[in-house]
Amino acid sequence: MADIRTVAAAAGVSIATVSRVLKTPDVVTKATRDKVLAAVEATGYRPNALASGLRRSKSDNIVVVVPYIQNPFFSGVIQGIEGVAFAEGYQVLLGESQNDQQRLDSYAAMLRSKTADGLILLGAALPSQLDDKTPLVLACEYFPDQRIPAIRIDNVAAAKAATEHLLSLGHKRIGKIAGPLDNQLSRDRLNGYRAALAESDIAYDEGLVAEGAFDVESGHSAMTRLLDLKAPPTAVFSSSDEMAIGALKAAREHGMRVPEDLSVVGFDGIRFADFCDPPLTTMVQPNVEIGAAAARMMISILRGGEPAPEDIVLPAQLLVRQSTGAARR
């Protein structure tokens, strides 16, 4: 493979001259430039981008870490990040933490080794080694006690609106499939559910709340537990579409019709929700827009801009489909 020495020999110039042509061509005469560029083409030389980036202390890479790659919601966020990053001359490196601190820390270490310039996190954990100078942006998640730029929705308001939809249909015994309650977003969505019940003078019942893990399997298990109650709910609000899809399966296994016997609302707006039987009513998060805004924020930080100290909160929208209907009399 050709290196810079090969190019210099072919062009009949010094290695330093080749370097100047490739980095600062304006300081070299046109004749010399043309000679060096012709030698580059003839030898097939390709500069080592990583080595060049290390010398500049800049890699033009942004590492994005998701908790689990298989979660379909994250694909839209990543799409938004990648689209903006590519247009701005950055590459996106993708990592999966699996909610494991050691894995997360290994991706964060890429900033210290200069193989990445910035870090965008989609999960609910932070690297062990973190300081105010770390180029870090949160997409979807946030930490109320830390001043870290975050792009998200108002999860309390969105969950409240989803629950109010079920209340407007006459449901009073409404179950809640929550995400992991050590997660801020899960707590926010539970609080929104509770706020809607309180405004309708309906007492909060812990027995109607089942904790899941944002996946189909845990949604199925949680819904099964709720349906096995002596007085099961007539409607359920799930903190994710995946868990809601699991809930639909559990309802079928209990011989229940949706929405005639049980109304189900999800959260996220993944595209599979439209292909459920019946199609799922859901609170749609603007995941592509969240990703794009996170990438713009990160690039602003990397280029010396000042990030907004507060979160950027984007709107969510309830999409009513056929999985919700009027409560039974």
N, C-alpha and C positions, 0 to 999 in steps of 0.2 A: 504494500500500500504506500502510495506517495506521501512524503511528508514535506515540511516547509524547506528542508535542505534540498530535496529533489527539485522543487520549484525554483529555488535560488540558482541552482546549478544550470537548469534548463534556460533560465532567463538571463544568466550571466550577471547577476547582481548579488548583493549581500542578503543574508537572512533578515537583517534589520530592515532592508528596503522592502522585501516581500511583506514583512509584518506591517510596515507603514501603509503600503498599498491596500492591504486588507482591512486595516483599522481606521486610518485617516488618509484616504486617497487624495484629498485636496492639497496635501503638503508635498505631493510628488508630481513631477512633470508628466504631461500627457503621454509622452513617448515612453517613459519608463513604466507608467501605469499600463499602457497597452501591451508592453512586452511581458510584464509580470502576469497580467490576466490571461494572455495567450498561453503562457507556460502553465498556469493553473488549469486551464481547460485541457491542454495537451496531456498533462500528467494525471488528471483525474483527482487532484488534491482536494480534500474536504477538510476544512478546519475542525478541530475538536471543540464542539460547542460547550461541553461540560468544562473542559480545561479553561477555555476562554471565560466562561462564566465565573469560575473560581477566581481567576485573576481579577475580574471586575467585582468580585463579591456579589454577583448577581447571576441567577440561573434562568430567569424568566419562566420558572415553574411555580405553580400554586398547587399545594397538596390539599385534597379534599378528603375528609375522613367521615365515613358513614358507619352507624352501628352495625347494620346488616344490609348487605348489598341486595338480598332478595326482596326486600320491602319495596313494592312497586311505587310507593309515594316518592321515594328518594330519587327515582329515575328522572322525574320532572325537574327537581331541584338541580340535579347534576346537569341536565340539559341546559338550564338557564345559566348556570355558572360557566359551562364550557363554551356556550355561544358568545358570551361577552368576552371571556378570556381569549378565545381564538382571534376575535376581531381586534383585540388590543395587543396582540403579539405574545400572549402567554400560553403556556401549555398546562393542562390539568393532569395531575397525578392522583389516582384514586386509591384510597386505602380503606380497609374494613377493620374496625376495632373489635367487633363481636362483644362490645361492652367490657373489654378486657383492658385494664389500665396499662399493662406492659406493652400491648400492641399499640395503644394510643400514643404512649410515650415514644415508641420507636419511630412513629411517623412524625411526631413533633421534633424529634432529633434531627430530621432532615433540614430544618432551618439552621441549626447550629453547624451542620456540616456543609452548608451552602449549596445543597442539592435542591433546595426549594426556598423560595423567597417569602411565601406567606402560607397561612394555614386557615382553612375554612372548616368548621366543625358542624356536623349535622346531628350529633348526639348530645347526650345530657351529662357528659363528663368533661373535665378539663385536664390538660397535661399536668404531670407532677411538677415539672419545672416551668414556671410561667412568671414573666415579669411584665412591667408596663411597656417595654420596648418590643415585645413579641408581636409581630404582625398577625393578628388573630381576628376573625370575624365569625360570628355564630349565625347559622341559617336555621330558622324554626325554633330552636331552643333559646333560652336566655337564663341569666342568673341575676335575680333582683339585687343581690348584695355586692355585685361586682360591675365595674364600669367597662364592660366589653361590648363593642359594637355588635348589635344583633338585628337581624331582619326576621320579622315574625308577624303573626296575626294576634289579635286580642282573643285569647282562648277562652277567657271567662265570658265575654260577650257572645262569642260564637256558640259556646255550649248552652248558654242561657237561651239564645234564639232557637237552637235545635229542640230544647226541652219545651219551650213555649209553643212550638209547632204542634207537639203532641198534646199539650194542654188545650190548645185551640180546637182539637178534634174530640175533646170530651174525656180524654184519658186522665185518671186521677191516681191510679196505681202504676207508676212508671218505674221500671227497673233501670239500673245504670251498670253498664259494663265498663269499668274504669281501666285505664292503663296502670302500669306500676306506680304506686303512690309515693315512691321515693323520687319520682320525676316531677319537676315543676309543672310541665304542661299537663300531666295527668291530674295534679291537684287543682290546677286552674279550671280544667274541664269539669271536674267534680264540683268545684265551687260555683261554676255557672249553672249547673244542674240544680244545686241546692238553692241558689238565688231565685231561679224561676219557680220552684216549688213554694218557696217562702212568700213570694209575691202573690201566689194563688191560694195562700192560707192552707197549704198541704204540708203536713208534718214530714220532716225528713226521717226515713226509716233505713237504718244501716243494713237491715236484712234484705233490702232490695238492691244493695250494691255488691257487685262481685268484681274482684280484681283480676285483670288479665295481663297479657304481655305484648299487646299490639299485634298479635298474630292470629291466624285462623283457628289454630288448635285451642288456644286459650279462650277465644271467643265462644267456641263450641262448648267447652267445659263450663264457662261462666253462665251461659244461657241455660245449659242443662240444669245447673244448680238452681237457678231462678225459677225454672219451670217445674221443678220438683217441690217447690214450696206448697204449703197447704192452700195459700191464696196467692197464686202466681200473678205477675204483672200482666196488664193488657197491652202494654207497650214497653219498649226498651230503647234507651239511647246508648249507643256504643261510642267509645272514644277513638275508634278507628274503623275504617271500612273493612279491613281484614277481619277484625273481631266480629263485625256485623255479619259478614259472610258466614263465619262459623256459627253465629246465632241463627241464621236462616236454616242451616242444616239441622241444628238441634230442634228447631220448631217443627220441621218436617218429620223428624224422628218421633216427636211427641204427638203426631197426628194433627198438628195445628196448621191452619191456613193463614198466610200473610197476604193482605192485612186484615182479613175478616176476623181472625181470632187473636192476632198479635201484630201490632205495628212496630216497625224497626227503623231506626235512624242511625246512619253511620257518620263518619267524620273523616275528611281528607279529600274526597273527590277523585279517587283513583279510577282509571278508565274501565276497570273490570266491574265496577259497581253498576254500570249501565247494562251489563250482560248477565246479571243475576236473575233469578226467577223467584219473585218478581224483581224488576229493576229497583235499585236501592235509593231511597231518599237519603241525602247526605249533605253535610256541611263542607263546601268545597274550599280548600285552601289554594291560593294562587301559587302553586309550587314552582312553576317555571319563573314567574316574576320574583319570587323569593330568591331563587338562585341567581338570577340576573342582577338583582339589587345587591346581593352579597358579593358578587364578583366586582361590581362597580365600586363598592365600598373598599374592598381589598386593594384594588388597583389604585384607588385614590390614596390609600395609606402608603403603598409601596412607592408612589411617585411624589411623596412628601406632602400630600394633602392632610388636612385635619379631619378625622372622622367625627361624625355627630356624636355627642356624648350620650344622647338618649337613643332608645331603640327606634328603628323604623318599623312602623306597624302598618301592614297592608290589610285591605278588607277581605273578609271571607263572605261567602254567599250560600244560603240554603238553596239546594236544588231538590225540589219535591218531585218524587217519582211514585211508583205504584206500591211501595212497601209500607206506606202509611195510609190509614183510613180512620173513619169515625169509630169511637169506642162502642162496644156492644152495650146495649141497654140492659 
